[in-house]
């Protein structure tokens, strides 16, 4: 008899790669451990709505994979290739995405509370309505990204933005500065100047001064 929990784990389609397919099938048969898919190629799979809580997906290839509504709570996706992947509505709470590729990925309405994104290429990615709260974004390329109606809360926000980055409706608080790349040059913008830069583009973000360490 199939339980509702089993259905939440079962992918709609399996990957083309034999090793990745075998790993998924073995994981489905054993509910006692997290998916271990380090450096596996999951292209061809449809993992929409799957429960991949605490999955190990370091260096995995998930480019173009449907992942809408997937649960990746506290999963490790460091160095994973998620370019063009559909992560709309995904649970990425506490997920580790350091050095991952999110180029042109869709993360609309995803929950990224407490996520870690260090050294990430998210150029052209869509974060419309995404909750990026208490997250750490350091060295993230957001040129051409869409942050319309996204919400920040005390985020480390050391990112690169540009003329094609949409911040309309972006709200919340963040630690700066950011790098603004425009007209072939770049400059660091923080504090009131960053608030004004975002405000002129339809967003409303309060830039919080960096925390001072106790002596």
Beta strands, then each sheet from edge to edge (+ up, - down):
strand 1: 116-118
strand 2: 131-133
strand 3: 136-141
strand 4: 151-162
strand 5: 171-175
strand 6: 178-182
strand 7: 185-189
strand 8: 204-208
sheet 1: 1+ 3+ 4+ 2+
sheet 2: 1+ 3+ 4+ 5+ 8+
sheet 3: 1+ 3+ 4+ 6+ 7-
end
